[in-house]
Amino acid sequence: MANKPVYKVIFLNQTQVYEVFCTAIYQSEMYGFIEVEEFVFGERSQLLVDPAEEKLKNEFAGVKRSYIPMHAIIRIDEVEKEGAVKVTEVKSGGDKVTPFPYGGFIPKPNE
């Protein structure tokens, strides 16, 4: 039996960039969303605990499927094996204004 492909998904969540690994990813039937399933977390030694990995494990504990808006996706890569998950704060450059989410289409003006 062939091994399942592993995907690295990097996306924006609030003021943080999440980097997670999963084995199933689909375009959702809900317009504008990507479905991410079967999250993969590295089995590390119990002596060494990574706070970012523990945070994401707890956040996604019991989650069967996650729907991520397309405009929040930064990058999706197919990788050979899972790596360390990461949570990174977004460097804002001092701006307090968040751009309005762009849905990927522009409605036609009424003629």
Backbone bond lengths (Angstrom), bond angles and torsions (degrees), N, CA, C in turn:
res aa  C-N    CA-C-N  psi(-1)  N-CA   C-N-CA  omega(-1)  CA-C   N-CA-C  phi
1 M - - - 1.447 - - 1.522 109.34 -
2 A 1.313 116.83 131.38 1.457 121.78 -178.56 1.525 110.39 -72.94
3 N 1.322 115.18 147.26 1.462 120.02 177.10 1.517 110.32 -69.66
4 K 1.336 115.66 146.03 1.464 120.08 176.17 1.527 109.01 -70.38
5 P 1.324 117.33 143.45 1.463 118.33 174.96 1.524 110.19 -68.25
6 V 1.313 115.93 150.14 1.466 122.37 178.02 1.520 107.75 -113.30
7 Y 1.328 115.85 133.80 1.457 121.78 -178.47 1.520 110.29 -115.91
8 K 1.337 115.56 138.15 1.456 121.28 172.06 1.523 106.36 -100.11
9 V 1.337 116.36 121.70 1.464 121.70 -178.30 1.519 107.92 -114.26
10 I 1.319 116.23 123.03 1.457 122.01 178.17 1.520 106.89 -113.39
11 F 1.339 115.90 122.94 1.459 119.77 -178.07 1.523 111.30 -145.17
12 L 1.313 114.81 160.41 1.453 123.28 -179.11 1.517 109.12 -93.26
13 N 1.336 116.67 130.19 1.460 122.25 177.26 1.524 107.37 -134.55
14 Q 1.341 116.16 108.71 1.463 122.53 -176.53 1.520 108.97 59.53
15 T 1.323 118.81 -115.70 1.468 121.69 -179.19 1.521 111.35 -107.84
16 Q 1.338 116.74 20.22 1.458 120.33 -177.62 1.532 111.00 -128.54
17 V 1.321 115.26 152.03 1.457 121.96 174.37 1.526 106.98 -105.20
18 Y 1.339 116.25 121.64 1.463 122.68 179.28 1.521 108.84 -99.62
19 E 1.322 115.79 139.25 1.457 122.24 174.23 1.525 106.23 -125.58
20 V 1.344 116.88 108.53 1.457 122.01 -176.08 1.531 109.91 -125.50
21 F 1.310 115.24 164.84 1.461 121.34 179.11 1.521 108.93 -120.64
22 C 1.340 116.16 141.81 1.459 121.04 179.09 1.519 108.50 -148.77
23 T 1.347 115.06 168.59 1.465 119.04 179.40 1.518 112.47 -113.55
24 A 1.333 117.60 -0.98 1.468 120.35 179.02 1.524 108.74 -143.13
25 I 1.328 115.20 127.77 1.466 120.83 179.55 1.521 108.12 -145.24
26 Y 1.341 116.55 134.93 1.457 121.61 -175.14 1.519 110.83 -141.26
27 Q 1.323 115.51 157.63 1.460 120.01 167.50 1.523 106.07 -78.59
28 S 1.313 116.71 128.55 1.455 121.28 -173.83 1.520 111.93 -78.68
29 E 1.321 115.42 156.53 1.458 120.24 172.38 1.522 110.62 -73.49
30 M 1.341 116.55 -20.14 1.468 120.34 172.55 1.517 106.85 -77.84
31 Y 1.314 116.28 121.07 1.459 121.17 -175.04 1.530 111.34 -57.11
32 G 1.325 115.45 129.31 1.456 121.48 173.88 1.520 115.11 88.65
33 F 1.329 118.04 11.40 1.461 120.58 -178.27 1.530 111.03 -125.07
34 I 1.328 114.94 152.40 1.457 123.79 173.13 1.530 106.58 -112.31
35 E 1.336 117.61 134.44 1.463 122.09 177.42 1.523 108.81 -94.88
36 V 1.323 115.54 129.43 1.452 121.92 178.47 1.523 107.39 -120.33
37 E 1.336 116.47 124.96 1.468 121.83 -178.01 1.526 110.04 -129.40
38 E 1.317 114.59 165.26 1.459 122.80 173.45 1.529 112.22 54.79
39 F 1.334 114.98 62.75 1.462 120.67 178.26 1.517 110.23 -62.58
40 V 1.329 116.02 144.19 1.453 122.44 -178.91 1.527 107.61 -119.96
41 F 1.322 115.05 123.43 1.455 120.69 175.12 1.516 107.50 -118.73
42 G 1.337 116.57 137.21 1.460 120.62 -178.20 1.512 111.46 -64.95
43 E 1.310 115.38 139.48 1.464 120.64 176.52 1.522 107.30 -88.08
44 R 1.295 116.02 97.47 1.457 122.32 -178.42 1.527 109.92 -94.75
45 S 1.289 114.97 170.08 1.460 120.86 176.03 1.525 109.38 -64.04
46 Q 1.306 116.67 145.34 1.456 121.30 179.65 1.533 111.46 -69.63
47 L 1.334 117.85 -17.44 1.458 120.81 -179.64 1.518 111.79 -77.54
48 L 1.310 117.58 -30.17 1.456 122.24 -178.16 1.518 109.00 -110.00
49 V 1.338 117.19 117.78 1.454 121.93 -176.94 1.524 108.96 -115.28
50 D 1.328 116.41 125.15 1.455 122.42 176.94 1.524 108.26 -92.50
51 P 1.346 119.23 116.54 1.468 120.87 -176.78 1.530 113.26 -60.88
52 A 1.337 118.17 -36.35 1.468 120.62 179.88 1.520 110.46 -66.30
53 E 1.325 116.05 -41.92 1.466 119.74 -180.00 1.532 110.66 -67.45
54 E 1.316 117.20 -39.92 1.466 120.54 178.32 1.533 110.70 -64.88
55 K 1.326 116.61 -39.15 1.473 120.57 178.57 1.530 110.19 -61.76
56 L 1.326 117.06 -47.09 1.457 120.59 -179.14 1.527 111.67 -69.85
57 K 1.325 117.91 -36.70 1.463 120.78 176.33 1.521 110.15 -59.54
58 N 1.332 116.04 -45.00 1.464 120.15 179.09 1.520 111.93 -67.71
59 E 1.328 117.15 -39.14 1.466 120.71 -179.45 1.523 111.91 -66.31
60 F 1.328 117.09 -37.18 1.456 120.86 -177.66 1.536 112.89 -101.25
61 A 1.329 117.59 10.87 1.468 121.23 177.51 1.526 108.91 -65.13
62 G 1.308 116.47 128.44 1.459 121.08 179.23 1.515 114.57 79.48
63 V 1.329 118.04 2.02 1.473 121.59 179.31 1.514 108.42 -84.95
64 K 1.323 116.13 120.61 1.462 121.02 178.14 1.524 110.46 -81.96
65 R 1.323 115.87 -42.01 1.470 121.88 -175.99 1.521 107.65 -148.87
66 S 1.308 116.85 138.79 1.460 121.72 178.15 1.524 108.55 -117.98
67 Y 1.319 116.18 135.39 1.464 122.36 177.80 1.523 107.87 -104.21
68 I 1.311 116.32 117.56 1.458 121.42 -177.84 1.526 107.94 -112.68
69 P 1.339 117.74 128.57 1.472 119.57 178.51 1.528 110.97 -61.01
70 M 1.325 116.26 139.94 1.473 120.65 -178.17 1.516 112.39 -57.80
71 H 1.340 116.77 -37.06 1.461 118.68 -177.36 1.536 112.24 -71.76
72 A 1.335 117.83 -11.87 1.463 121.12 177.38 1.527 111.96 -90.22
73 I 1.329 117.49 -15.17 1.467 121.59 -178.93 1.528 108.74 -73.08
74 I 1.310 115.69 128.55 1.463 121.03 176.19 1.524 109.59 -95.91
75 R 1.348 115.85 -44.04 1.455 119.31 -176.17 1.530 110.35 -164.28
76 I 1.327 116.21 147.48 1.461 122.71 173.94 1.527 106.94 -130.71
77 D 1.333 116.47 124.49 1.467 122.17 179.62 1.522 109.51 -123.84
78 E 1.328 116.86 141.41 1.461 120.39 168.66 1.519 106.20 -90.55
79 V 1.330 116.45 123.93 1.463 121.65 -175.74 1.524 109.69 -118.61
80 E 1.329 116.62 165.80 1.457 120.66 -178.74 1.523 112.41 -76.16
81 K 1.336 117.25 -35.42 1.461 120.78 177.29 1.523 108.64 -153.76
82 E 1.339 114.57 161.55 1.458 118.70 -178.09 1.523 110.45 -70.81
83 G 1.314 114.39 155.89 1.455 121.09 177.62 1.512 109.03 -126.04
84 A 1.300 115.75 -159.96 1.461 120.56 179.66 1.526 109.43 -79.49
85 V 1.326 115.91 134.13 1.461 119.88 175.95 1.524 108.31 -76.76
86 K 1.342 116.37 155.27 1.464 120.29 -176.61 1.518 110.13 -138.67
87 V 1.311 114.72 149.36 1.454 123.12 169.36 1.516 105.82 -128.76
88 T 1.331 117.02 122.07 1.452 122.42 -176.69 1.514 109.51 -124.67
89 E 1.335 116.74 136.33 1.456 120.79 175.23 1.528 109.18 -74.20
90 V 1.324 116.27 142.06 1.458 121.49 177.92 1.517 108.70 -79.72
91 K 1.309 116.06 131.02 1.466 121.01 175.98 1.521 107.93 -80.94
92 S 1.323 116.98 114.16 1.462 119.67 -172.30 1.516 113.67 -89.04
93 G 1.301 119.63 -17.60 1.455 120.37 -179.73 1.519 112.47 72.27
94 G 1.317 117.71 18.50 1.455 121.11 177.33 1.513 114.42 91.39
95 D 1.334 118.71 -8.58 1.461 120.35 179.80 1.520 110.40 -74.32
96 K 1.309 116.63 140.51 1.454 121.90 175.56 1.522 110.82 -107.28
97 V 1.330 117.08 6.57 1.455 122.20 -177.76 1.522 108.88 -103.69
98 T 1.334 115.99 129.96 1.462 121.66 176.40 1.515 108.28 -102.83
99 P 1.335 118.43 129.93 1.464 119.19 179.21 1.522 111.50 -65.48
100 F 1.325 115.82 147.27 1.450 121.38 178.16 1.526 108.63 -67.21
101 P 1.337 118.81 135.21 1.469 120.21 -178.81 1.524 111.92 -59.68
102 Y 1.310 114.96 136.79 1.459 121.36 179.41 1.506 108.64 -101.72
103 G 1.323 117.13 122.81 1.455 122.19 -174.59 1.505 115.47 -83.21
104 G 1.318 120.39 -5.22 1.449 121.56 176.19 1.516 114.73 99.94
105 F 1.326 118.83 -3.29 1.445 120.22 177.47 1.540 108.99 -141.02
106 I 1.308 115.06 154.06 1.457 120.93 177.15 1.523 107.52 -118.07
107 P 1.337 118.51 120.73 1.465 119.75 -179.76 1.519 111.01 -66.53
108 K 1.336 115.97 145.70 1.450 120.86 178.51 1.525 109.70 -73.64
109 P 1.320 117.38 139.06 1.466 118.54 177.06 1.540 110.29 -69.57
110 N 1.312 115.35 150.48 1.474 119.49 177.19 1.518 109.54 -68.15
111 E 1.296 115.44 132.27 1.468 119.58 -178.41 1.492 111.39 -101.27
